[in-house]
């Protein structure tokens, strides 16, 4: 029973991701990606990791994708599906690099297949996860939260700077703001 | 995992009853809202269909089902058709984790009166509440109309403003109950409801859930004075009905959640637990209707200001104070 559900979800996740890449319209692509994230979230639930499943939906589907959708709807790109297709010179490096990563993933899975740890038979309580996280990796958690704070302050500074000096070229400043936000997740 | 036919039958019966009761309550909440608003505004309200207008929801349903289901020619067809369902489903799903009564015993088995006791119940609610916005945003975008698009964008901006304070207002509840499970949160309130310890968190949560179900004073995405009907301008017939009923289901579910988190859940003297739960949930729903009859609509930037500069810092200070108090109480 659980195996059947897993294979359905895995198929949904893979097909959703492929369609999200191949779809030219950004809003459709976002919806495919959200579908795929949902399928992955339920897979995590099947693997007895409800906390990861819920965070997958809250953070990725509920926060990051909503922000993407907000930006795309604000910009109103018109009809991007009628635009030009990328030339093969542009997508060939991407294809080669992704082939390398897929090949290495397959190698790792094949070589370690026998030693794979069996998933926990019972769901891991949140208390256990948080104890491990905050007692074992407290410094790392603090470092990451500090970095998030840096990104936040940086984005705020760049946004203020642009608002106060209208002489700044409009194309450069928003790029830098979005660049500093990208570091945060 | 082996389940006897009796267990499966009990579970299916529970699902059916919950589904029926929620949909009926949503339909009659529409009528109640119209009557209460009429009462506030010194009118009579709908009182012609059946005794006291009690059959009005049925008449509305027949009207909505027989109306033409209109699709604008420039709309994104599939997304336009799917969006109302995307708006209504998360609202119904959220009810799965709410305990609406004390466990009862049927045929020698203990039946908990909730659909699923997840140990991440609070996070499940937050996840569903953050994806509920997709129906509104996609519906507004797919209609290909300027009013709908503005409504959808406003809905997304509204979500970003209130979501954080809503999540943070629940942190003290989790700290007091020592659990993410809604059953454990209700059990922790068996003597004193959390509203006594956490009045600030309750007010922040109440303001945030008013924004969550897009009610006045936060009905910015549909603002009928400015945007015709906002994100559902182009919808007609039962698809509009689905958006509409989804909003009322959301009110009932959020009323149930406010009851569970702050008002002691189904605990209460004299009356049976299910009755207590219903009374408390409907009291929250009545508060929503009362607010609609009393307050004007906030502006777009006023909501963002309120969410980011008032509610979120206040919720953070509240978490700090709760932690301090818990540490002092433990030592």
Interface residues (C-beta under 8 A of the other chain):
Chain A: X27 X28 X31 X34 X50 X51 X53 X54 X55 X57 X58 X61 X62 X63 X66 X67 X69 X70 X73 X74 X76 X123 X125 X126
Chain B: X76 X79 X118 X119 X120 X123 X124 X126 X127 X130 X131 X133 X134 X137 X138 X141 X149 X152 X153 X156 X157 X159 X160 X163 X180
